[in-house]
């Protein structure tokens, strides 16, 4: 076009930049921007400017995106939204908020983009504040708020916001249902899981593979492995995620043989196992004490399936050895790892040492773990319990003093139980439960019966 004479207009340039952004053609995109500068066109068009912002944002050049943004004489809501999204992708919420606050006009996309950024960082309080400030919401706004409640671990609030959403006339979409299913899975409420499933069947949400996978995961994490298995059987076509979810479900419920049989069925179906698949398989072997099987699958990852072995996979092998009481083998495996051990690796080794009363290796693992995560109280508690099992009481006292000196508080243990469709939360050492006396009276009777 340039050679034949016609001069490109804003529409032409915008289309080319969008293509470069879509396929991440960095060099070509920069050439187009250089052409604009030489031709004296700059960013006079909001469409060209927005396309350039998207290009630079996609390739991580947020500083260049900001320069383009600042040079634009006219900015509309699309330009502002694109700049906010650039900063959100980069994790710079301060800059994102600055652009957002400076926008003369905002639409639901502006608010949703900013809220999703804060949600990604776990700042659910700010998500709530922004949601309450919104005057016009869409389904994505409600989905983000529901996800924030789920992130906080409050199933009651999650359901409450969902009901508010429906009361205001919004119908749930696939993303809404995915968040609800995730919340049910997180707290293990089988009753509400069944209600969500029923609602899903009545809704207009397409029962595609992604939705089916979420259902399988929800039922498995709510303890209903039979329903999860039934849904898996009914899912067609199955993808890699379908198999991964079911393999991990079998592993977590102690059905190691079923997990390994399903792995073989996955391979026979022509699907390629990925890194997540092998995490499930190795976990199944570890929980069932199948050491040789686990070692074999770990080798097959690299030799047969060309799957990169990550520190998480190495942690599974350490757990495999550790659960079988092979502490020295586990320690030797850690020392010869070609990748740097992370906290999960040392944590698996320390936990095995606690279980099998292997104090010497446990102290080595604990020192490495505390070096990596000096503020994690769980590491000190594991070390203390390991030393206590070895009856090294002076060392136990030293750990306690170290925790007090570093002002490290142990987070109270927490568990949930569902009774009559109500999920009850219990904290370790909590004496303020309204039925505390009744609960402990029954526990004392049970203890007497057992002894």
Secondary structure as GFF3:
##gff-version 3
##sequence-region A 1 451
A	DSSP	alpha_helix	10	22	.	.	.	ID=ss1
A	DSSP	alpha_helix	26	38	.	.	.	ID=ss2
A	DSSP	alpha_helix	46	58	.	.	.	ID=ss3
A	DSSP	alpha_helix	62	71	.	.	.	ID=ss4
A	DSSP	alpha_helix	77	89	.	.	.	ID=ss5
A	DSSP	alpha_helix	93	102	.	.	.	ID=ss6
A	DSSP	alpha_helix	108	120	.	.	.	ID=ss7
A	DSSP	alpha_helix	124	133	.	.	.	ID=ss8
A	DSSP	alpha_helix	139	151	.	.	.	ID=ss9
A	DSSP	alpha_helix	155	167	.	.	.	ID=ss10
A	DSSP	alpha_helix	174	187	.	.	.	ID=ss11
A	DSSP	alpha_helix	190	202	.	.	.	ID=ss12
A	DSSP	alpha_helix	209	221	.	.	.	ID=ss13
A	DSSP	alpha_helix	225	234	.	.	.	ID=ss14
A	DSSP	alpha_helix	240	252	.	.	.	ID=ss15
A	DSSP	alpha_helix	256	268	.	.	.	ID=ss16
A	DSSP	alpha_helix	275	288	.	.	.	ID=ss17
A	DSSP	alpha_helix	291	303	.	.	.	ID=ss18
A	DSSP	alpha_helix	311	323	.	.	.	ID=ss19
A	DSSP	alpha_helix	327	335	.	.	.	ID=ss20
A	DSSP	alpha_helix	343	356	.	.	.	ID=ss21
A	DSSP	alpha_helix	359	372	.	.	.	ID=ss22
A	DSSP	alpha_helix	377	389	.	.	.	ID=ss23
A	DSSP	alpha_helix	393	405	.	.	.	ID=ss24
A	DSSP	beta_strand	414	419	.	.	.	ID=ss25
A	DSSP	beta_strand	422	427	.	.	.	ID=ss26
A	DSSP	alpha_helix	436	450	.	.	.	ID=ss27
###
